Amino acid sequence: MRWKHWALALLIFTICSISGSSYSHAAEEPDDVIVKGIFVGSVDVSGMTEEEAKQAVEEYFDRYRNGILNLSFNGSEKEKSFEELGISWDNSQVISEAITLGKSGNILELYKELTQLEKENKVYPIEYSLDAALLSEYLTSEAEERKTEPVEATIKKGSGGFTVTDSATGLTVDVQATQEKILEAVQNEWNGGFLDVEAVVEVVEPKYKAEELRKIRDCLGDYDTPYNPKSADRSQNLINGTGFIDGQVLLPGESLSLYDYLYPCTEANGYKAAIAYADGGYVDSIGGGICQISTTLYNALLEAELNVLTRAPHSMTVSYVKPGFDSAQAAGSKDLSFENSTDYPVYVEAWASGGKLYTAVWGQDDRPANRKVEYYNNILSQVGPGAPILTEDPSLPEGAVVWDQDAYDAIKVELYKQVSIDGKVVETTLLHTDRYKASPAKGRVGTGAPPEPAPEENPDENSDGNSEENQEG
């Protein structure tokens, strides 16, 4: 056992001798001076005071402040100094740590620190960062300046068919990803001077691609209804309204609401006052007649077999389609909307001219040639309108009658879709049940003075031919 005591005493003596030697070297430096063998980054701060060391590192850090970020944007380059991006030295407290190294603690701690310094230098890394807000602001500004918008393809139907213009992709800078890439490069690759970074650029696809629009070639369904071109204001409403929906393109899954395109019904929006239904009768309304656009398009949609989302009947039947085949428009309550339920883009064609209102839905028709779709209505009940209502009008000659409103039956009707393959009915579907109100004919009977006899006409004089100009058929 005695030999163990001697060995322990010898070990303590040896440590004290070595540490005393190391300590004597440390004691040669004043307390406010950094001992030998300490670096901050690549700056040797041995023998410096705290202020001297800070100044030395700050001077060294100027190489980072004066460094240049060379950012490439899809082939073009832009330089920006890191000082403008708010670069800063973040761990200046290491100078204070360096001052105390090898000068505090118990004898064993001092021994370990000083002997380690004799073996290798102590290097404190320089930690720095960029101002995230300044970097983001810079990148956002550059991204906005350098982005290119995609070019959308367009399609237009003319007398010779469809014309499609080319599309092109655009480019945009992913600011967040580019910022992360710069910060990573600054921490892991950069040692001052120039830093080259390629911005993260994303390709922006156009919504409407030429190759997709060129698939529009088949008429999926069309329909036309007549109107009286002599009713100038109502004709103007039909021409105006069809112009708002003509040429609209829906990609697969997209929907269209006529309300979004036909309204507002104002004179500023090109509409005139014409007859419309209200409270079981006729009224003059700005935009009167646009329900005929909705009805005509509804029937084209039926033929095209697109998914109809919303549709409502009129309060009374209309003259231009059978009961159950109409579709009314009324702000806030009635609207025709539909979805492109095909796998290809569809194109809406609509126009009114010369007494004909025409609509068509174009796309790519993959329906089998031996498949036929038909629609028919089934009237469940029909009740007459009742006796006509005549109101006395002293401005008319006695006994003269002017009818201002037609008579309408009360009708309950169903609309069915029937599908046949090779002439055999394979499917019959009830689409909807509609109810139309009855309304009697309304007119005025004259109570005024009898008309004076008409003067004899000179057979050689020409008639102006305008006696029926304001009548609606």
Number of C-alpha atoms within 10 A of each C-alpha: 5 6 8 9 9 10 11 11 11 12 11 10 12 12 14 16 12 13 21 16 15 20 19 11 13 19 14 9 16 12 13 14 19 27 26 20 18 23 21 22 16 13 17 18 26 18 18 19 20 19 13 14 25 19 12 16 22 15 13 16 20 13 15 23 21 17 20 21 21 16 21 16 19 15 8 9 14 11 13 15 17 24 16 15 21 15 21 16 15 12 12 16 9 15 24 16 12 24 23 15 19 23 20 11 12 8 14 12 14 20 21 13 19 24 17 14 18 12 9 11 13 19 16 17 12 17 12 15 15 19 14 14 11 14 20 16 13 16 20 17 12 16 19 12 11 15 17 15 15 18 18 18 19 17 20 15 15 8 5 6 8 13 12 17 15 14 18 15 15 16 17 21 23 15 22 12 12 19 19 12 15 21 15 12 14 19 12 9 12 14 12 18 15 18 18 16 17 16 23 18 18 13 14 16 16 16 13 21 19 18 13 13 25 18 15 22 15 14 19 23 20 22 19 22 19 18 22 15 19 16 16 14 19 25 26 21 25 25 20 20 29 23 17 16 22 17 18 17 25 20 19 14 14 14 16 18 15 18 18 12 14 22 17 15 20 13 11 8 13 15 26 22 19 21 16 17 19 13 9 13 19 15 14 13 17 21 28 24 25 26 25 25 29 25 28 25 30 26 23 22 24 20 21 20 17 19 16 17 13 13 18 19 23 22 19 22 21 21 13 15 17 12 24 27 23 25 24 23 25 15 10 7 8 17 22 22 18 20 20 23 18 20 13 18 22 29 26 21 22 26 20 24 14 11 14 16 22 20 27 24 26 21 25 18 18 11 9 8 9 9 14 16 16 12 17 15 18 13 16 12 11 14 12 13 16 13 11 15 15 16 14 15 18 13 12 18 16 16 14 14 17 14 13 12 15 14 17 21 18 17 20 18 19 18 18 16 18 15 16 15 14 10 10 10 13 11 11 14 11 13 12 16 16 19 21 20 16 20 23 18 18 18 17 19 20 19 17 15 12 12 10 7 6 6 6 6 8 7 7 6 7 8 8 6 7 7 8 8 11 12 9 12 10
